[in-house]
Amino acid sequence: MKIPAKMRTFCPHCNKHTVQSVKLEKAKQRGGGMGQGSRRMARWTSRIGNHGRYSRRPIASRNMTSKTTKKVDIRITCGECGKKWIRSRPRARRSELQRA
């Protein structure tokens, strides 16, 4: 997918459409903390006795395969006020900035 290096889109800080520069954001690693589901599971399985739904693997993990594409994040910088924010783009095998 080719992404334009400059695009005219809405700036929430200026509250109007402006010309904005675009950069591809590097892939970040996930946070090391446990998610809510993992914390809940740890709390339930720390006790003695029947663990109910946590005693077996979920069906989805046995049937699901890994995804073949990644979502791309782009960092948008407003040309007028200079504010930056990140917007997510749809899945694509390859993404590159299109120089004008």
VENVENLIN-V736146 format. One record per residue. N is the residue number from 1. PSI is psi in radians with two decimals (* if undefined). Layout:
N/PSI ; N/PSI
This chain:
1/2.27 ; 2/2.23 ; 3/2.25 ; 4/2.49 ; 5/-0.45 ; 6/2.35 ; 7/2.63 ; 8/1.91 ; 9/3.04 ; 10/2.30 ; 11/2.06 ; 12/-0.32 ; 13/-0.71 ; 14/-0.36 ; 15/0.65 ; 16/2.97 ; 17/2.29 ; 18/2.88 ; 19/2.25 ; 20/2.54 ; 21/2.62 ; 22/2.39 ; 23/2.55 ; 24/2.28 ; 25/2.45 ; 26/2.68 ; 27/2.26 ; 28/2.68 ; 29/2.70 ; 30/2.71 ; 31/2.62 ; 32/-0.26 ; 33/2.74 ; 34/2.51 ; 35/3.03 ; 36/-0.73 ; 37/-0.68 ; 38/-0.68 ; 39/-0.71 ; 40/-0.74 ; 41/-0.72 ; 42/-0.66 ; 43/-0.70 ; 44/-0.76 ; 45/-0.10 ; 46/-0.21 ; 47/2.90 ; 48/2.50 ; 49/-2.82 ; 50/2.27 ; 51/0.09 ; 52/-2.20 ; 53/-0.22 ; 54/0.03 ; 55/-0.15 ; 56/2.74 ; 57/2.57 ; 58/2.62 ; 59/-0.65 ; 60/-0.63 ; 61/-0.43 ; 62/-0.51 ; 63/-0.40 ; 64/2.54 ; 65/2.94 ; 66/2.75 ; 67/2.60 ; 68/-0.11 ; 69/2.89 ; 70/2.63 ; 71/2.55 ; 72/2.35 ; 73/2.38 ; 74/2.48 ; 75/2.10 ; 76/2.31 ; 77/2.17 ; 78/2.40 ; 79/-0.38 ; 80/-0.94 ; 81/-0.29 ; 82/0.09 ; 83/2.61 ; 84/2.57 ; 85/2.93 ; 86/2.38 ; 87/2.46 ; 88/2.47 ; 89/2.83 ; 90/2.98 ; 91/2.46 ; 92/2.60 ; 93/-0.68 ; 94/2.42 ; 95/2.43 ; 96/2.65 ; 97/2.39 ; 98/1.96 ; 99/2.35 ; 100/*
